[in-house]
Amino acid sequence: MPSESRPRPSGEPGPSPERSANMARIRGKDTRPEVTVRRLLHSLGYRYRLHRRDLPGTPDICFPGRKKVIFVHGCFWHRHEGCPRTTTPRTRTSFWENKFTANMVRDRRNMNGLAEIGWDAIVVWECEIADLDALVPRLVRFLDAHVPTSTLRSGS
């Protein structure tokens, strides 16, 4: 049944049926950028856990033995500064600005929460997936920094 555009409590009209259908197709997990990063990490010999719900922000990729996590963020949703994908829709701009601000506040809170419990975290932005040659050394530096040798497997 198609959704109707009806006024919101703020007086602003709701999304169009086309916008609503587009938004319904957007996934929160197992996105193309996330799967690309996971395949890359696996090919480099890293093993990980996915979406640990017991950690702040339910990180996309977790390395429990290293106490490190990776978030794979979409540039549009998480507002990658300076990225051309960080656009704002022309309709319902106040809704979108509030949504993006809330996302950035939540991201900051999650990063701080992870740091408070002793976990290191980085963000891989969707646009960074285009240059895997630059991404690989960044991931390796992050994952191998300050890791006790007893937790690393030899020959991996």
C-alpha atoms as a printed R data frame, in Angstrom:
    type eleno elety resid chain resno      x       y      z
1   ATOM     1    CA   MET     A     1  0.000   0.000  0.000
2   ATOM     2    CA   PRO     A     2  1.605   3.314 -1.016
3   ATOM     3    CA   SER     A     3  2.321   5.756  1.759
4   ATOM     4    CA   GLU     A     4  0.464   9.049  1.709
5   ATOM     5    CA   SER     A     5  2.146  12.395  2.092
6   ATOM     6    CA   ARG     A     6  0.589  13.844  5.214
7   ATOM     7    CA   PRO     A     7  1.652  16.819  7.274
8   ATOM     8    CA   ARG     A     8  4.118  16.175 10.051
9   ATOM     9    CA   PRO     A     9  3.669  17.650 13.533
10  ATOM    10    CA   SER     A    10  6.186  20.329 12.554
11  ATOM    11    CA   GLY     A    11  3.883  21.347  9.694
12  ATOM    12    CA   GLU     A    12  6.382  20.132  7.109
13  ATOM    13    CA   PRO     A    13  4.993  17.649  4.563
14  ATOM    14    CA   GLY     A    14  6.238  14.061  4.679
15  ATOM    15    CA   PRO     A    15  8.416  12.381  2.073
16  ATOM    16    CA   SER     A    16  7.073  11.721 -1.388
17  ATOM    17    CA   PRO     A    17  6.221   8.105 -2.234
18  ATOM    18    CA   GLU     A    18  9.276   7.998 -4.531
19  ATOM    19    CA   ARG     A    19 11.589   9.238 -1.771
20  ATOM    20    CA   SER     A    20 10.043   6.794  0.680
21  ATOM    21    CA   ALA     A    21 10.634   3.888 -1.724
22  ATOM    22    CA   ASN     A    22 14.270   4.954 -2.248
23  ATOM    23    CA   MET     A    23 14.890   5.224  1.489
24  ATOM    24    CA   ALA     A    24 13.370   1.786  2.118
25  ATOM    25    CA   ARG     A    25 16.060   0.233 -0.110
26  ATOM    26    CA   ILE     A    26 18.942   1.653  1.932
27  ATOM    27    CA   ARG     A    27 20.537  -0.944  4.166
28  ATOM    28    CA   GLY     A    28 22.204  -0.493  7.525
29  ATOM    29    CA   LYS     A    29 24.394  -3.602  7.401
30  ATOM    30    CA   ASP     A    30 26.256  -5.509  4.725
31  ATOM    31    CA   THR     A    31 26.467  -2.487  2.463
32  ATOM    32    CA   ARG     A    32 28.670  -2.644 -0.638
33  ATOM    33    CA   PRO     A    33 31.442  -0.513  0.982
34  ATOM    34    CA   GLU     A    34 31.339  -2.616  4.159
35  ATOM    35    CA   VAL     A    35 31.560  -5.908  2.252
36  ATOM    36    CA   THR     A    36 34.451  -4.498  0.192
37  ATOM    37    CA   VAL     A    37 36.394  -3.622  3.355
38  ATOM    38    CA   ARG     A    38 35.649  -7.036  4.881
39  ATOM    39    CA   ARG     A    39 36.890  -8.859  1.773
40  ATOM    40    CA   LEU     A    40 40.011  -6.702  1.720
41  ATOM    41    CA   LEU     A    41 40.755  -7.416  5.384
42  ATOM    42    CA   HIS     A    42 40.169 -11.132  4.912
43  ATOM    43    CA   SER     A    43 42.517 -11.198  1.909
44  ATOM    44    CA   LEU     A    44 45.167  -9.552  4.113
45  ATOM    45    CA   GLY     A    45 44.821 -12.381  6.644
46  ATOM    46    CA   TYR     A    46 42.799 -10.548  9.296
47  ATOM    47    CA   ARG     A    47 39.916 -12.316 10.999
48  ATOM    48    CA   TYR     A    48 37.141 -10.387 12.657
49  ATOM    49    CA   ARG     A    49 33.653 -10.401 14.110
50  ATOM    50    CA   LEU     A    50 30.721  -8.433 12.751
51  ATOM    51    CA   HIS     A    51 28.299  -6.011 14.363
52  ATOM    52    CA   ARG     A    52 29.090  -6.544 18.056
53  ATOM    53    CA   ARG     A    53 25.923  -5.285 19.697
54  ATOM    54    CA   ASP     A    54 27.575  -5.170 23.109
55  ATOM    55    CA   LEU     A    55 29.892  -2.338 21.975
56  ATOM    56    CA   PRO     A    56 28.869   1.306 21.560
57  ATOM    57    CA   GLY     A    57 27.586   1.948 18.048
58  ATOM    58    CA   THR     A    58 27.495  -1.744 17.060
59  ATOM    59    CA   PRO     A    59 30.717  -1.452 15.021
60  ATOM    60    CA   ASP     A    60 30.711  -2.912 11.520
61  ATOM    61    CA   ILE     A    61 33.966  -4.854 11.959
62  ATOM    62    CA   CYS     A    62 35.455  -5.901 15.319
63  ATOM    63    CA   PHE     A    63 38.812  -7.335 16.330
64  ATOM    64    CA   PRO     A    64 38.228  -8.460 19.930
65  ATOM    65    CA   GLY     A    65 41.807  -9.661 20.574
66  ATOM    66    CA   ARG     A    66 43.172  -6.294 19.480
67  ATOM    67    CA   LYS     A    67 40.326  -4.262 21.033
68  ATOM    68    CA   LYS     A    68 39.901  -2.422 17.745
69  ATOM    69    CA   VAL     A    69 36.880  -1.693 15.596
70  ATOM    70    CA   ILE     A    70 36.209  -0.296 12.152
71  ATOM    71    CA   PHE     A    71 33.145   1.664 11.164
72  ATOM    72    CA   VAL     A    72 32.413   1.851  7.443
73  ATOM    73    CA   HIS     A    73 30.455   5.075  6.994
74  ATOM    74    CA   GLY     A    74 28.536   6.375  4.026
75  ATOM    75    CA   CYS     A    75 29.694   9.888  3.171
76  ATOM    76    CA   PHE     A    76 26.110  11.119  2.690
77  ATOM    77    CA   TRP     A    77 24.680   9.794  5.957
78  ATOM    78    CA   HIS     A    78 27.607  10.517  8.247
79  ATOM    79    CA   ARG     A    79 28.681  13.815  6.621
80  ATOM    80    CA   HIS     A    80 32.218  13.190  5.437
81  ATOM    81    CA   GLU     A    81 33.669  16.669  5.519
82  ATOM    82    CA   GLY     A    82 34.815  17.944  2.134
83  ATOM    83    CA   CYS     A    83 33.425  14.961  0.224
84  ATOM    84    CA   PRO     A    84 31.273  15.660 -2.847
85  ATOM    85    CA   ARG     A    85 28.870  12.927 -1.699
86  ATOM    86    CA   THR     A    86 28.013  15.012  1.358
87  ATOM    87    CA   THR     A    87 24.996  16.701 -0.187
88  ATOM    88    CA   THR     A    88 21.723  17.797  1.356
89  ATOM    89    CA   PRO     A    89 18.435  17.049 -0.393
90  ATOM    90    CA   ARG     A    90 16.617  20.147 -1.647
91  ATOM    91    CA   THR     A    91 13.295  19.124 -0.155
92  ATOM    92    CA   ARG     A    92 12.576  18.995  3.589
93  ATOM    93    CA   THR     A    93 15.987  20.509  4.312
94  ATOM    94    CA   SER     A    94 15.301  21.134  7.993
95  ATOM    95    CA   PHE     A    95 14.403  17.451  8.456
96  ATOM    96    CA   TRP     A    96 17.628  16.369  6.739
97  ATOM    97    CA   GLU     A    97 19.821  18.825  8.621
98  ATOM    98    CA   ASN     A    98 18.388  17.594 11.934
99  ATOM    99    CA   LYS     A    99 18.881  13.985 10.835
100 ATOM   100    CA   PHE     A   100 22.498  14.553  9.795
101 ATOM   101    CA   THR     A   101 23.289  16.478 12.990
102 ATOM   102    CA   ALA     A   102 21.829  13.656 15.094
103 ATOM   103    CA   ASN     A   103 23.906  11.104 13.140
104 ATOM   104    CA   MET     A   104 27.125  13.056 13.730
105 ATOM   105    CA   VAL     A   105 26.358  13.496 17.454
106 ATOM   106    CA   ARG     A   106 25.640   9.759 17.768
107 ATOM   107    CA   ASP     A   107 28.863   8.891 15.903
108 ATOM   108    CA   ARG     A   108 30.902  11.103 18.232
109 ATOM   109    CA   ARG     A   109 29.188   9.595 21.301
110 ATOM   110    CA   ASN     A   110 29.929   6.060 20.039
111 ATOM   111    CA   MET     A   111 33.611   6.849 19.385
112 ATOM   112    CA   ASN     A   112 33.938   8.373 22.866
113 ATOM   113    CA   GLY     A   113 32.157   5.402 24.422
114 ATOM   114    CA   LEU     A   114 34.546   2.974 22.759
115 ATOM   115    CA   ALA     A   115 37.573   4.988 23.917
116 ATOM   116    CA   GLU     A   116 36.240   5.015 27.485
117 ATOM   117    CA   ILE     A   117 36.182   1.215 27.586
118 ATOM   118    CA   GLY     A   118 39.640   0.911 26.017
119 ATOM   119    CA   TRP     A   119 38.797   0.175 22.385
120 ATOM   120    CA   ASP     A   120 40.450   1.891 19.404
121 ATOM   121    CA   ALA     A   121 38.239   2.814 16.466
122 ATOM   122    CA   ILE     A   122 38.609   4.233 12.986
123 ATOM   123    CA   VAL     A   123 36.186   5.223 10.269
124 ATOM   124    CA   VAL     A   124 36.582   4.087  6.681
125 ATOM   125    CA   TRP     A   125 34.590   6.417  4.464
126 ATOM   126    CA   GLU     A   126 32.626   5.144  1.491
127 ATOM   127    CA   CYS     A   127 34.649   7.307 -0.923
128 ATOM   128    CA   GLU     A   128 37.928   5.779  0.348
129 ATOM   129    CA   ILE     A   129 36.907   2.405 -1.077
130 ATOM   130    CA   ALA     A   130 37.724   3.722 -4.558
131 ATOM   131    CA   ASP     A   131 41.472   3.719 -3.755
132 ATOM   132    CA   LEU     A   132 42.245   0.393 -2.092
133 ATOM   133    CA   ASP     A   133 45.995   0.915 -2.594
134 ATOM   134    CA   ALA     A   134 45.825   3.874 -0.215
135 ATOM   135    CA   LEU     A   135 43.382   2.174  2.154
136 ATOM   136    CA   VAL     A   136 45.435  -0.995  2.741
137 ATOM   137    CA   PRO     A   137 48.393   0.661  4.513
138 ATOM   138    CA   ARG     A   138 46.024   2.745  6.639
139 ATOM   139    CA   LEU     A   139 44.160  -0.353  7.814
140 ATOM   140    CA   VAL     A   140 47.355  -2.329  8.437
141 ATOM   141    CA   ARG     A   141 48.861   0.551 10.470
142 ATOM   142    CA   PHE     A   142 45.691   0.803 12.541
143 ATOM   143    CA   LEU     A   143 45.316  -2.920 13.151
144 ATOM   144    CA   ASP     A   144 48.960  -3.695 13.878
145 ATOM   145    CA   ALA     A   145 49.758  -0.648 16.033
146 ATOM   146    CA   HIS     A   146 50.327  -1.370 19.720
147 ATOM   147    CA   VAL     A   147 49.250  -4.993 19.482
148 ATOM   148    CA   PRO     A   148 50.981  -7.307 21.939
149 ATOM   149    CA   THR     A   149 52.901  -9.954 20.016
150 ATOM   150    CA   SER     A   150 51.183 -12.708 21.982
151 ATOM   151    CA   THR     A   151 47.897 -11.822 20.257
152 ATOM   152    CA   LEU     A   152 49.284 -11.934 16.720
153 ATOM   153    CA   ARG     A   153 49.374 -15.204 14.862
154 ATOM   154    CA   SER     A   154 52.586 -15.951 13.064
155 ATOM   155    CA   GLY     A   155 52.385 -16.970  9.450
156 ATOM   156    CA   SER     A   156 49.012 -15.299  8.807
